[in-house]
Amino acid sequence: DDGYLHGAVVELLGGATPGAARNGARQDQAAGATGGAAGSAPMSAADSSTGAVAVHLTSTAAQVCRLLLRDALRPTHGRVLTTCCLRALVQLELKWGLLPSWHMYLQHEADEEAHPAVRLEAARCLLAL
């Protein structure tokens, strides 16, 4: 089963730093050298880095949510994918100051029929937030 592999990748996504945030100055210099599109002002360093980070965070959170749905439809052994997705989402929320998904964590923690590992991880996420 690929659940463990997907889980490891999701956890890495949760703790990853977008390339634009790491290498913002280099990308901004390249954008300034080309002068931007004709008739438009060149993009400032803060604008391009912030925009790239926002796109990265949005796409990462969306991918994690898709994998949560996948695990609900086709459960992995021990719901390892759900556990890793919860962990990755809380890492993103803490690292980047996103609004916490309180309802999702509370829902997973309160579900008495859920796998014990999922309930435990949801409780850990609530404590971390």
C-alpha positions in Angstrom: 0.0 0.0 0.0 1.2 3.5 -0.9 -0.3 5.0 2.3 3.0 5.2 4.1 4.8 6.8 1.1 2.0 9.4 0.6 2.0 10.1 4.4 5.8 10.8 4.4 5.4 13.1 1.4 2.5 15.0 3.0 4.5 15.5 6.2 7.4 16.9 4.2 5.0 19.2 2.4 3.7 20.5 5.8 7.2 21.5 6.9 8.5 22.7 3.5 9.6 26.3 2.8 8.5 27.5 -0.6 11.4 28.2 -3.0 10.4 31.8 -3.4 10.7 32.4 0.3 14.2 30.9 0.4 15.4 32.3 -2.9 13.3 35.4 -3.1 16.1 37.8 -3.8 17.5 35.8 -6.7 14.0 35.6 -8.4 13.3 39.3 -7.7 16.6 40.2 -9.4 15.7 38.2 -12.5 12.2 39.8 -12.6 13.8 43.3 -12.3 16.3 42.6 -15.0 13.6 41.7 -17.6 11.6 44.8 -16.6 8.3 43.0 -16.3 5.6 43.0 -19.0 5.4 46.0 -21.4 3.6 49.0 -19.8 3.6 47.5 -16.3 5.7 48.5 -13.3 8.2 45.9 -12.1 7.1 43.8 -9.2 8.6 44.6 -5.9 10.6 42.0 -3.9 7.9 41.7 -1.2 5.0 41.4 -3.7 6.6 38.5 -5.7 7.7 36.6 -2.6 4.4 37.0 -0.9 2.4 36.0 -3.9 4.5 32.9 -4.5 4.2 31.8 -0.9 0.5 32.3 -0.9 0.2 30.2 -4.1 2.4 27.5 -2.5 0.4 27.4 0.7 -3.0 27.3 -1.1 -1.9 24.5 -3.4 -0.3 22.5 -0.5 -3.4 22.8 1.7 -5.6 21.8 -1.2 -3.5 18.7 -1.9 -3.5 17.7 1.8 -7.3 18.0 1.8 -7.6 15.9 -1.3 -5.5 13.2 0.4 -7.7 13.3 3.4 -10.7 12.7 1.2 -8.8 9.9 -0.5 -8.2 8.2 2.8 -11.9 8.5 3.7 -12.9 6.8 0.4 -10.2 4.2 0.3 -8.7 3.8 3.9 -5.1 3.1 4.4 -3.9 0.7 7.0 -4.3 2.3 10.4 -5.5 5.5 8.7 -1.9 6.5 8.4 -2.6 9.0 5.6 -5.2 10.8 7.6 -2.8 11.0 10.6 0.0 12.4 8.4 -2.4 14.9 6.7 -3.6 16.2 10.1 0.0 16.6 11.2 1.0 18.4 8.0 -2.0 20.8 8.2 -1.2 21.8 11.7 2.5 22.4 10.7 1.4 24.7 7.9 -1.0 26.6 10.2 1.6 27.1 12.9 4.5 27.9 10.6 2.6 30.4 8.4 0.0 31.8 10.7 -2.9 30.4 8.8 -6.4 30.2 10.4 -6.6 26.9 12.3 -9.0 24.2 11.1 -10.6 23.8 14.5 -13.7 22.1 13.3 -11.8 19.5 11.4 -9.5 18.6 14.3 -12.4 18.5 16.8 -14.4 16.4 14.4 -11.6 13.8 14.0 -11.0 13.8 17.8 -14.6 13.4 18.7 -15.3 10.5 16.3 -15.6 7.5 18.5 -15.5 5.1 15.5 -12.3 6.6 14.1 -9.0 4.7 14.4 -7.3 5.5 17.7 -4.2 6.9 16.0 -6.4 9.4 14.2 -8.1 10.5 17.4 -4.7 10.8 19.1 -3.2 12.8 16.3 -6.2 15.2 16.2 -5.8 15.7 20.0 -2.1 16.5 19.5 -3.0 19.0 16.8 -5.5 20.7 19.1 -2.8 20.9 21.8 -0.2 22.3 19.4 -2.6 25.0 18.3 
